[in-house]
Amino acid sequence: MTPATRPRTPVAATTWRTRVGATVASLGLLAALAACGSSGKPTLTWYLNPDGQETLAAIAEACSTEDYDIQTRLLPTSATDQRVQLARRLAAEDAQTDLMNLDPVFVPEFANAGWLLELPDKTVTDDTLEGIAETVRWDEGVYAAPLWANTQVLWYRRSLAQEAGLDMSGPVTWQQVIDAAASVDGATVGVQANKYEAYVVWINALILGAGGQVLENPQDGRDAEVTLDSEAATEAARVIESLAGSDAAQGDLSVSNEGTALAYMFGSDSPGEFMTNWTFVYKNYEPSDSNDYTREQFEDLAWARYPRTVPDQPSAPPVGGIDVGVGAFTAYPDYAREAVACITSVEHQVELAVTDGLMPATQSGYDAPRLADAYPPDLLELFRTSVDEGGPRPKSAFYATVSGAIQATWHSPTEVDPRSTPAESEEYLRAVLEGKALL
């Protein structure tokens, strides 16, 4: 095991334990006792991100057994805030953090810190989509189970593409999309460019789509080579600069997120937008009792593969999703591992896809008849291929540091300069990893 992957306790956690000493053990015992009901039946606590929470609560009930119950607790909306809350609990060796939904980029960091229990190798099988399977592995072990596999595609209105004269039958570039939207009065391009994780997702996908990467050998931790000062990163910056300076930029570009971009598709008297966003979009616009979208609007919705950064290089659609991990300090490790296997079963993956647009992490999930009834076949195939051919974010135990440094140097999008931003971001990230600068 290399120094970069050896489980370590963060400095803050070490200091905390030094101050409180034996109190942690007492609190852990009390927490374990509190996790049992009056009958003595254990209760596992499962921390959820907000996506699909009603369906996940039903899954928790379905996976409760005669031996244990599963209760759910909601994490903050922001992935960054989710990480902070979970990290604080795990650093304090909280015995009631039994199960947790994890953004895939959290798995290396948490596993490296010794905060996750290792799961059986059979957690990942030949049925698991490879794009998401890699996110749960660390240092030759499996430390989480894939629950759903997410990716981004290009969503747009058929009528808008037709009016703009943009041929969507083959791959399109970001510049083509920007120019097409700018050619139609009121049309826009929707992205996620607030100063948060999704902005890094966009930057990373643009760089990968130009043949580059943020880090070489990210598994080397602080010793990874930073490769942001590259032609690929320059091409990525050109795309961001082009959109920010275009009439197609949305008015809230610098604070845009997955939710704000949705409103531009079928806004009043608007020709619509081209928007890169996750798989949930289809169910969001599907007419139902919970929204006001019409069947005519829904039939105008179309989709295509994530845009190319450069014309001669296939795009690298973002790969995301949710993995479920077991807290290293749970009082019930065997029950927790059993619960994870139930929660992430193909049956439950399909239920999340049908009800919430959160797509399966397995091939058999995509082959389920219920899914075929709920989605057009070409859209399902686009989701599946985008996951398997997409581009993950750097798999590093220091990913939070990497992400923070990129956000600090690439935001606001209106200030991105292809001539300087890539070089400045490489210098800053390298200094932060080497301990010569602070975020």
N, C-alpha and C positions, 0 to 999 in steps of 0.2 A: 504494500500500500504506500503510495507516494505521499510526501508531505502535503501536497495540494488536496488529497482526498482523505487524509486521516481525520476521523471524527474529532472535532475540537469544540470546546465550549467558548462562546464569545466572551470577550473581556468584561462586558457589562454584566453578564450572567455570573461570571466568577466573582466579581466584586459584590454582587448582591448576596451570593451564598456566603461569602466571607462575613458579611455583616449579620446575617440572620442565623447562620449555622444550623443547629439542630432543629430550629423552628420549622424548616422545610419538611423534615421527616414527619413532624407532628401534623402539619397542614396536609401532607399527602395522605396520612392515615385518616384524618377527618374527612377529606374529600372522598376517599374510597368508601367510608361509611355512609356519607351523604348520598352516594350514588346508588345505594340500595334503598328500596322502598320499605314500608313498614313490614311487608311480608318477608323481607330479606332477599327479594329477587333483584339482581343487578340491573341497573339502567345504564346503557351506553349513550353518551352525548355525542351527537354528530353535528359539527359546525358546517353550515351551508352558505355558499354565496347566493345572492338573491335569485338567480336565474332558475326558473322552474320549481320554485319553492313549494307550491301546492302539490305538484306531482311527487317531489322528493319526500314530502311529509307522508304521503300515502305509501311510498316505497318503504319508508322507515317503519310504518305500521305493519306492512306486509312481511317485512324481514324480522320483526320481533318474534320471539319464540317462547316456549314454555320455560326456557332457562334464563332469558334476558329480554328486556325491552329496549327500544331505541327511541330516544327523544331528540328533536332537532333544535338547534339554536342558530339564529341568523347572524351572519357576518356583515360588515359594511358593504356598500355597493362597490366602492373602488377597490381594484385588485391590490393597490399599494396599501390601503388601510387594512385589507384582509390579511396581508402578510404581516403587518405590524402587530395586529391583535393576536394572531396565532403564534408569532415568534415570542411575544411577551409571555404567553401562557406556557409555551414549551420550555423557554429559558428558565421559568420558575418551576419546572418539573410538575406541571399540573396533571394530577392523576385523572381528572375528569375531561381532559381533551382526548377522548377515545378515538373518534373518527373525524376526519376533516376533508373538505373539498379544497383542492389545491390547483391553482394555476400551474400548468406544467413547468414553468420556469422556477417555481419554488422548490420542486422536488430535489434537485441537486444540492441546493443550499441547506435544506432541512435535513436531508440524509447525511450530508457531510458533517453537520453539527451534532449528529447523534440523536436527532429529535424524532426520527421515524423508525418503526420496527420494520425489519425486512419481511417481505411476503414470499410465499412459495413461488418457485420458478414457473409453475404452471399457471400463475396469474396472467402471464403473457403467453399466448399460443399462436399457432399459424393462422388462427381466425382473426387475430388482432391486426388492425390496419397498421402497417409499418410506420407511417408518419406519426402516429400517437404512441406506438409501442416503445419507441426510443425515449420518450419523455419520462418513463417510469424507471428506467435503468440508471444505476449509479454504481461505479466501482465494482462491476461484475455482479451486482445484486439487483433485486427488484424491490422498490421501496414504496410503490403505490400501484393502484389498479385503475386503468382507464375507464371512465364512466361515459363521457361523450367526447367526440373528436370534432373540433370546430375548424372552420376555414372561412376565408373571405372570397366572395365573387364580386363581379361588377353587375350591379342592379341598375336597370334603366327603364324608361318608358319607350315602347316600340314607336309610338307616334313622334317622340322627340328625336330618336335616331333617324327616322325617316325624314323629318323636317330638316335635320342638320346634314343629311346626305352621307351619314356614316355607315359604311358596310360592316355589319356585325357578324357576317358569316364566317369570318376568320379572325385570327388574333388582332387586337388593336393595341396601340401604345398609349401611354399616359398623355403624350402630347397630342395625339389624335383626338382623344376624349376631351381634353381641355379646349382644343380649337373648335371641336364640334359644338360643345356647350356654349362657348363664347359667340358662336355664329347665330344663335337663336336668342332673341331678346327675352331676358328673364330666366333662362336656363342656367343651371349651376352644376358644379361637381362637388359631391359630398365625401368628406374624409373625416378622420379623427385626428385632430391636431392640437388639442388641449395639452397642457404640460402634465402628461400622465403616461401610463404604460402603453396605451393604444397608439400614441404618437410614435413610440419606439418601434412598435409592431410595423407601422407604415414605413419608417425609415429603414428598418432591417429588411423588409420585403423589397424595397426599391434597390438597396445595395446588392442583395442576393440576385435580383433580377438583372443586374448589370454584370454578373459574374464575380462579384466580390464577397466579402464577409467582414463582420465587425472585428472578430478575433480569430487568430490562428491558434489551434490547440487550446480551446477554452477550458478543457479539463485540467490544465496546468495551473488554474487559479490565478493568483497574483502574478505568476510568471508567464501567463499567456501573452502572445505577441499581438499588440493592437494594430489593426490594419485599416484604420479609417481614412488615412491620408492616401487615397487611391483614386484611380480613374472611375471605379464603380461608385464610390461615395460621391465623387464629383457629379456623375450622371444623376444620382439620387437627389442631390442638392439642386440640380438644374430643374428637375421635375417640380420640386417644392417651390422654388423661386418662380417658375412659370405659372403655376396655379395661383400663388399668392398675388402675383401682379396682373392676373387676368380678370376680365369681366365675369368669368365663370366662378370666381371665388365667392363662397357664401359669406355673408356679413359677419358671422360669428366664427370665422375660420380659426382664430387663435384660441378659442375656447370650445371648439366643436368636439362632440363625442358621438358614440354610437346612437344615442337617443335623439340628439338635436338634428342630426342629418336626416332622420326619417321624415321630418315635417315638410321637407322641400319636394318630395316626390309627387304628392297630389295636393299641393297647396292651392289656395283659391286663386284662380286666374293665372296659374303658373304652368308653363309647358313641361315642368318636371326637372329631373336631374339625372346625372350619371353618379352612382354612389358605390363605393367599396364598403362592404359591411358583412357581418357574419350571417350564418345560415338561418337565424331566427327571423330574418326579414320576411320570408315568404309567409309564415304564419301571422306575422304582424299585420300584413296588408290583406290577408284573406278575410272577406266579409264575415262578420259574426255579430252576436248580440252585444259584444263588448267594444265594438268600434263602429265608425260611420262610413267605412269604405264601401263603395258600390261594386257590383259585379263588373260593370263596364271598366272601372278603374283597374280592378284586379286583372282583367284580361289584357290590359295595356302594359302590365308589368312583365319585364323580360330580364334575362340574365345571360352572362357570358363569363368566360374565364378572366381572372384578375389581369389587369392591363400589363403590358410589357414596359420595362424601364427603357430598353433600347430595342430597335426593330429586329435585330438579328439574334436575340437571346430570349428563350422561353421565360415566361414570368415565373416567379416563385411565390405562389399564394401563401399568405400567413397560415401557420398551423397553430391552433390553440386547443381549447377544450377544458375539461376538468378531470383530474385524477383524484382518487380517494386514498388517503393515507391513514395509517394507524399511529397514534401518538406513542412515543417510546416509553412514556411513564404511566400508561393505562394500567388500571388494576386488573383488567380482564383481557389479556392479550389474545388468548385463544378464542374467546367469544368475539372480540373485535375483528380478528382475521376472518372468522366465519361470517360475520355480518358484512364485511366488505365484499366477499364472494357473492353474497345474495344481492346486495345493492347494485353491483355492477354486472349482474346477469344480463344476457342478451334480451330477455323478456322486458326487463326494466329499461334497458337502453332504447328499445323500440318504443316503449310508452312515452319516454321523454321526447323522442323525435316526433311522434304523432301529435302530442298535445302541446309541446313547447318549441318545436323547431330546433332541438338540440340533438345533433345527429349521432348515430351509433359509432362506437369505436371498433366495431367488428364487421367482418364481411357478411356473416350470417344475419346480422342486424339489418344490413342494407337489402338482403334478399328476402326479408320478411314480407308476407303478403300485405299486412296492415300498412307498411311503409309505402308499398307500391300503390296502394289505394289513396294515400294521403298526398303524394307528390308526383309531379310529372317525371317520367323516366329519364329524360335528358337532364333534368335538374339533379336528380339523385346521382346520376353518373358524374356530373360536374362536381358535386360535393365530394364524392369518393376519390376521384382522380386528383382533385385539388389538395386533399389531405395527403395522399401518397406521393404526389409530385411536388408538394409545397416545400416551404423553407422554414425551419424552426428558428427560434431565437437562440443565441449562444447558450450552450449547455455548460454553465459555470456555477460553481459554488458561490461566486461573487457576482451573480447576475444583478442583484439589486444595486450594487455599486456601478456596474456597467450601465444599467438603465438610467440611473440618476445622473451620471456624467453626460450621457447623450442628451437627456432632456435639458440639462443645464446649458449645453452649447448649441443645440439645434432649435431651441424655442426662443423667440416666437418664429413661426414659419415665415412671417413677413420680413424677418431679418436674416434669413438663410442666404448665404452668398457662396456660390460654387467655388469662387476663387480663394475663400478663406475658411469657411466653416469646417470642411473635412480635416484640414491640417490642425486647426485649433482644437477640434474635438479629440483628435488622436493624442495631441500633446497633453490635454487636460486629463483624459482617461488614463493614460499611462502614468501620469503623476499621482493620480488618486490611487491606482492599484499599487504603486510603489510606496505609498504612504507619505509622499512629498506634498500632497494637496488634500484638502478636505472638500466634501460635497457641500 
